[in-house]
Amino acid sequence: MKKIKLAIIGLGYVGLPLARLFATKYAVVGFDINQTRIDELRKGIDATQEIENKDLQSVTIDHVPFDSESKGLYCTNQIDDIKEANVFIVTVPTPVDKNNRPNLTPLHKASETISRILKKGDVVIYESTVYPGVTEDECIPILERISSLKFNVDFFAGYSPERINPGDKKHTVDKILKVTSGSTPEIGVFVDNLYKSVIVAGTHLASSIKVAEASKVIENSQRDINIAFVNELAKIFALMDIDTNEVLEAASTKWNFLPFKPGLVGGHCIGVDPFYLAQKAQEIGYYSELILTSRRLNDSMGPFVASQIIKLMIKNDLKIKGGKILNLGITFKENCPDIRNSKAIDVIKALEEYGLEVVTFDPWANPDEVQLEYGFKSMNNIEEIFKISQKIHGFDAVVLTVAHQEFLKLNLRDLLNKDGVVYDVKGALPKNMYDKRL
């Protein structure tokens, strides 16, 4: 392969940082079906806030770079603009459906798109999180069928699982070691060298695509299981009136104790990926008890948190039906605008079932996106929140569900009535600022 011409399929939280990084060395075209997203990126604006606008603008160009010696990133929603690419990297989401079964539709559609322009010698690399076997059993047949090309003869494949941590400005894509793999030993080396050329943290070449797929899906499953353990501890210690965080702080003084904390487990990775592994295990005749039990336990934390808030309010003689609650945060994690699979919604719904009125404030979330995703509009202006507080003579309770940096600077007591309480889900507030924490 003479000149590497890269096409990144999917320009979300994973695809855009990767496209920008590769564009510092190669000719890259980023492809996404979202016209609004493309329009913003062409102006050098990243609504996900994963890339600083100045960094995006430094690599953004206004033409397809494949026909020249130029490098840089051109963003498009036109398939003709990527037809000259010889390396395609797929970074589309892999969600679950309402029954928590893997939904591979975005991956299938991306494969169909590529297959229409696939040429001899091309390499297709998948980054989306999947269970072992998806690349070769689900995606490759689509590429072969539509392109009429033969796998590992006319075209090749690789898998390099994404390890993006949304909102993390320290562990950026170039500073996270990358697992790589290829459909042949030679392609494995090619894929590894490609990523090694931009990933300063280095790479790890796995022996096969299935090994690389498995390595990714167990990363988040392991984290899910560990958090489930401390969430169960939180439930036990709540019955014993013991502060779970204080217990964990004490236990963490031992060198080999794992410092996990209780909390809401959502997002597009930890709250989803274990279902992919469990589904595949079930297909081959094994029922995964630990993985699914951990998922159920973590998914139960929203109603549990709500019940703890109710008990705290009753203890302070606060009315429940018609009570006013301020919920701080609707994104799935702190300092990030991503609202996908946020478990803050579980707390909100459970509180509303008790008859409480909940106002949600989140300066990072787009209120229109919240409305579309969850059916209510969040607020993103703190002055409006203070106005509401003054109008109702203070909230009955403030719940910190997401530890955005803006929340940690507030005096939450100023938003409460004289008997109001603060419940800290994240364990992020100083002792004088909360009445109870998870």
C-alpha positions in Angstrom: 0.0 0.0 0.0 1.7 3.2 -1.2 -0.1 6.2 0.3 -2.4 5.6 3.3 -5.8 7.2 2.6 -7.9 7.0 5.7 -11.7 7.1 6.0 -13.2 7.2 9.6 -16.8 6.0 9.6 -18.7 7.7 12.5 -17.6 11.0 14.0 -18.9 10.8 17.5 -17.0 10.6 20.8 -14.7 7.9 19.5 -14.4 8.7 15.8 -13.6 12.4 15.9 -10.7 12.3 18.3 -9.2 9.4 16.3 -9.8 11.3 13.0 -8.2 14.4 14.3 -5.2 12.5 15.6 -4.6 10.6 12.3 -5.1 13.9 10.4 -1.9 15.2 11.9 0.0 12.6 9.8 -2.3 11.3 7.1 -4.9 12.3 4.6 -8.2 11.6 6.4 -11.9 11.9 5.4 -14.3 11.7 8.3 -17.8 10.3 7.3 -21.0 10.7 9.3 -24.6 10.5 8.3 -25.6 13.4 10.6 -25.7 16.6 8.4 -25.8 18.9 11.5 -22.7 17.2 12.9 -20.8 17.6 9.6 -21.8 21.3 9.3 -20.5 22.0 12.8 -17.2 20.1 12.3 -16.6 21.9 9.0 -16.7 25.1 11.1 -14.2 23.6 13.5 -16.8 23.2 16.3 -17.1 19.9 18.3 -20.4 19.8 20.2 -19.2 16.8 22.2 -16.3 18.9 23.6 -13.9 16.0 23.2 -11.7 18.1 20.9 -10.7 21.7 21.6 -12.0 23.8 18.7 -8.5 25.3 18.0 -7.1 21.7 17.8 -9.9 20.7 15.4 -9.5 23.8 13.3 -5.7 23.2 13.0 -6.3 20.0 11.0 -9.6 20.8 9.3 -9.4 21.3 5.5 -12.0 22.1 2.9 -11.3 19.5 0.3 -10.9 15.7 0.0 -7.1 15.2 0.5 -6.7 11.9 -1.3 -5.7 13.3 -4.7 -2.8 15.3 -3.4 0.1 14.9 -1.0 -1.7 17.0 1.7 -2.7 15.7 5.1 -5.6 16.9 7.2 -9.2 16.1 8.0 -12.2 16.7 5.7 -15.6 15.9 7.1 -18.5 14.8 4.9 -21.8 12.8 4.7 -21.2 12.0 1.0 -20.1 8.4 0.3 -18.3 9.5 -3.0 -15.9 11.5 -0.8 -14.5 8.3 0.7 -14.5 6.0 -2.3 -10.8 6.5 -2.9 -9.8 5.6 0.7 -7.8 2.4 1.1 -8.2 2.1 4.9 -11.6 2.3 6.5 -11.9 2.6 10.3 -15.4 2.0 11.7 -16.3 3.8 15.0 -20.1 3.6 15.1 -22.0 2.9 18.4 -23.0 -0.6 19.5 -26.0 -0.1 21.8 -28.5 -2.6 23.2 -32.2 -2.7 22.6 -35.0 -2.3 25.2 -34.5 -5.9 26.2 -30.7 -5.4 26.6 -29.9 -7.5 23.6 -27.0 -6.3 21.4 -28.1 -4.0 18.5 -25.7 -4.4 15.7 -27.7 -2.4 13.2 -25.3 0.6 13.1 -22.4 -1.8 12.6 -24.3 -3.6 9.8 -25.2 -0.3 8.1 -21.6 1.0 8.3 -20.4 -2.3 6.7 -22.9 -2.0 3.9 -21.8 1.5 3.2 -18.1 0.5 2.9 -18.9 -2.6 0.9 -20.3 -0.5 -1.9 -17.0 1.2 -2.5 -14.6 -1.5 -1.3 -11.7 -2.2 -3.6 -9.0 -4.8 -3.9 -6.2 -4.3 -1.4 -8.4 -2.3 1.0 -8.3 -2.8 4.8 -11.4 -2.4 7.0 -10.7 -1.9 10.7 -13.4 -2.0 13.3 -13.2 -0.2 16.7 -16.8 -0.6 17.9 -17.2 -2.7 21.1 -18.6 -6.1 20.3 -18.6 -9.7 21.6 -15.9 -12.1 20.2 -16.7 -13.1 16.6 -18.8 -10.1 15.4 -16.1 -8.8 13.0 -15.6 -12.1 11.2 -19.1 -13.6 11.6 -21.3 -10.5 11.1 -19.4 -7.7 9.3 -17.1 -9.6 6.9 -20.0 -11.6 5.3 -21.7 -8.2 4.5 -18.5 -6.8 3.0 -18.1 -10.0 0.8 -21.7 -10.2 -0.3 -22.2 -6.7 -1.5 -18.7 -6.0 -2.8 -18.3 -9.4 -4.5 -14.7 -9.4 -3.2 -13.1 -12.3 -1.3 -12.0 -11.8 2.3 -8.2 -12.2 3.0 -7.7 -12.4 -0.8 -9.1 -9.2 -2.2 -9.6 -7.2 1.0 -8.5 -7.5 4.7 -9.7 -6.6 8.1 -8.5 -5.6 11.5 -9.9 -4.8 15.0 -8.6 -2.3 17.4 -11.0 -1.6 20.3 -11.7 2.0 21.2 -10.6 3.1 24.7 -11.9 6.6 24.7 -12.9 8.0 28.1 -15.4 10.8 27.4 -14.6 14.1 29.2 -11.1 12.9 30.2 -8.6 15.5 29.1 -5.7 13.6 30.6 -6.1 10.2 29.1 -6.7 11.3 25.5 -6.7 8.8 22.6 -3.0 9.2 21.8 -2.0 8.6 25.5 -4.0 5.3 25.9 -2.2 2.1 24.8 -4.0 0.6 21.8 -4.8 -3.1 21.3 -4.5 -4.1 17.6 -5.1 -7.1 15.5 -5.5 -8.2 11.8 -7.1 -10.9 9.8 -3.7 -12.2 8.7 -0.3 -11.9 10.4 0.8 -9.4 7.8 -2.3 -7.3 8.2 -1.9 -7.5 12.0 1.5 -5.9 11.6 0.1 -3.3 9.2 -2.7 -2.3 11.6 -0.3 -2.2 14.5 2.2 0.0 12.7 -0.6 2.3 11.6 -1.8 3.0 15.1 1.8 3.0 16.5 2.5 5.9 14.1 0.2 8.2 16.1 -0.4 6.5 19.5 2.5 7.8 21.8 1.4 5.3 24.5 2.2 2.4 22.2 0.3 -0.6 21.0 -0.3 -4.3 21.8 -0.7 -6.6 18.8 -3.1 -9.4 19.8 -2.8 -12.8 18.1 -6.3 -12.6 16.5 -9.3 -10.4 16.0 -11.4 -12.5 18.4 -8.8 -12.0 21.1 -8.8 -8.3 20.6 -12.6 -8.2 20.6 -12.7 -10.2 23.8 -10.1 -8.0 25.5 -12.3 -5.0 25.1 -15.6 -6.4 26.2 -14.1 -7.8 29.4 -12.5 -4.4 30.3 -15.9 -2.8 31.1 -17.4 -6.1 32.4 -14.7 -6.2 35.0 -15.3 -2.7 36.0 -19.1 -3.3 36.2 -18.6 -6.3 38.4 -16.3 -4.4 40.8 -18.7 -1.4 41.1 -21.6 -3.9 41.7 -19.8 -5.2 44.7 -19.4 -1.8 46.3 -23.0 -0.9 45.4 -24.1 -4.0 47.3 -22.0 -2.9 50.2 -23.7 0.5 50.1 -27.1 -1.2 50.4 -25.9 -3.3 53.3 -24.2 -0.5 55.2 -27.2 1.8 54.7 -29.2 -0.7 56.8 -26.5 -0.5 59.4 -26.2 3.3 59.3 -22.6 3.1 58.3 -21.0 5.5 55.8 -19.9 3.3 52.9 -17.3 5.9 51.7 -15.6 5.9 55.1 -15.5 2.2 55.1 -13.9 2.2 51.6 -11.4 4.9 52.7 -10.3 2.7 55.6 -10.1 -0.5 53.5 -8.1 1.4 50.8 -5.2 1.8 53.2 -4.2 -1.8 52.3 -2.0 -1.8 49.2 -3.9 -4.3 47.2 -7.5 -3.1 47.9 -9.2 -2.0 44.7 -10.5 1.6 45.1 -13.9 1.4 43.5 -16.8 3.6 44.7 -20.5 3.1 44.7 -22.6 4.9 42.2 -24.9 5.0 39.2 -23.5 2.9 36.3 -24.6 4.2 32.9 -23.1 5.5 29.7 -22.5 3.8 26.4 -19.8 1.4 27.7 -19.9 0.0 31.2 -23.7 0.0 31.3 -23.9 -1.8 27.9 -20.9 -3.9 27.1 -21.5 -6.7 29.7 -24.7 -7.5 27.9 -22.7 -8.2 24.7 -20.5 -10.8 26.5 -23.5 -12.3 28.3 -25.5 -12.6 25.1 -22.7 -14.4 23.3 -22.1 -16.7 26.2 -25.8 -17.6 26.2 -25.7 -18.4 22.5 -22.9 -20.9 23.0 -24.7 -22.6 25.9 -23.4 -20.8 29.0 -25.5 -18.7 31.3 -23.4 -16.0 32.9 -24.6 -15.5 36.4 -21.9 -13.1 37.7 -22.1 -10.7 34.8 -25.9 -10.5 34.7 -26.3 -10.3 38.4 -23.9 -7.4 38.5 -25.8 -5.7 35.8 -29.1 -6.1 37.6 -27.6 -4.8 40.9 -26.1 -1.8 39.2 -29.4 -1.1 37.4 -31.2 -1.2 40.7 -29.3 1.8 42.2 -31.6 4.5 40.9 -34.6 3.4 42.9 -32.4 2.7 45.9 -30.9 6.2 45.9 -34.5 7.6 45.7 -35.5 5.5 48.7 -32.6 6.8 50.7 -33.5 10.4 49.8 -37.1 9.8 50.9 -36.0 8.4 54.3 -33.7 11.4 54.7 -36.6 13.8 54.0 -39.0 12.0 56.3 -36.4 12.2 59.1 -36.3 16.0 58.6 -40.2 16.2 58.6 -40.2 17.3 55.0 -43.4 16.6 53.0 -43.0 14.0 50.2 -46.0 14.5 48.0 -45.5 17.7 46.1 -42.1 18.2 47.6 -39.6 20.1 45.5 -36.3 18.4 44.5 -33.3 19.9 42.7 -31.4 17.2 40.8 -27.9 18.2 39.8 -26.8 16.4 36.6 -28.3 14.4 33.7 -25.2 13.4 31.8 -23.9 9.9 32.3 -20.7 11.2 33.9 -19.0 14.4 35.2 -17.7 17.2 32.9 -19.0 15.6 29.8 -22.1 16.5 27.7 -23.0 12.9 26.8 -26.5 12.0 28.1 -26.6 8.5 26.5 -27.9 5.8 28.9 -27.7 8.2 31.9 -28.8 6.5 35.1 -29.6 9.9 36.7 -32.9 9.4 34.9 -33.6 6.3 37.1 -33.3 8.5 40.2 -35.5 11.2 38.7 -38.3 8.8 37.7 -38.2 7.0 41.1 -38.5 10.3 42.9 -41.4 11.3 40.7 -43.2 8.1 41.5 -43.2 9.2 45.2 -45.0 12.3 44.1 -42.1 14.6 44.3 -41.5 17.4 41.7 -38.0 17.3 40.3 -36.1 20.1 38.6 -33.0 19.1 36.8 -30.0 21.4 36.3 -27.0 20.5 34.2 -24.8 23.1 32.6 -23.2 20.5 30.3 -26.3 18.9 28.8 -28.2 20.3 25.8 -31.8 20.8 27.1 -33.2 20.0 23.6 -31.3 16.7 23.6 -32.6 15.9 27.1 -36.1 16.6 25.9 -35.7 14.3 22.9 -34.1 11.5 24.8 -35.9 11.6 28.2 -39.1 13.6 27.6 -38.4 16.6 29.8 -36.3 19.7 29.5 -33.4 20.2 31.8 -32.1 23.6 32.8 -28.6 24.9 32.1 -28.7 28.4 33.7 -27.8 28.6 37.4 -29.5 32.0 37.7 -32.8 30.4 36.7 -32.3 27.8 39.4 -31.8 30.4 42.1 -34.9 32.2 40.9 -36.9 29.0 41.2 -35.4 28.4 44.7 -36.4 31.9 45.8 -39.9 31.6 44.4 -40.6 28.3 46.3 -38.7 29.5 49.4 -36.0 26.8 48.9 -35.9 23.2 47.6 -36.7 20.4 50.0 -33.8 18.4 48.8 -30.8 18.8 46.5 -29.4 15.6 45.0 -25.9 15.5 43.4 -26.1 12.7 40.8 -23.3 13.9 38.6 -20.1 15.6 40.0 -19.7 18.4 37.4 -17.0 20.8 38.4 -19.6 23.7 38.5 -21.6 21.9 41.2 -18.7 21.5 43.5 -18.3 25.3 43.6 -21.9 26.0 44.7 -23.1 26.5 48.2 -25.9 24.0 48.0 -27.4 25.2 51.3 -28.3 28.5 49.6 -30.8 26.5 47.5 -32.6 24.8 50.3 -35.4 25.7 52.7 -34.6 25.7 56.4 -35.1 21.9 56.8 -33.9 21.0 53.4 -31.4 18.2 52.8 -28.5 17.3 50.5 -27.9 13.8 49.2 -24.5 13.1 47.6 -24.7 10.2 45.2 -21.1 10.7 44.0 -19.3 11.1 47.4 -17.8 14.3 46.0 -19.0 17.0 48.4 -17.2 18.1 51.6 -18.7 16.9 54.9 -20.3 20.2 55.7 -22.2 20.3 52.4 -24.2 17.0 52.5 -26.5 15.3 55.0 -26.0 11.8 53.6 -24.1 10.2 50.8 -24.3 6.9 48.9 
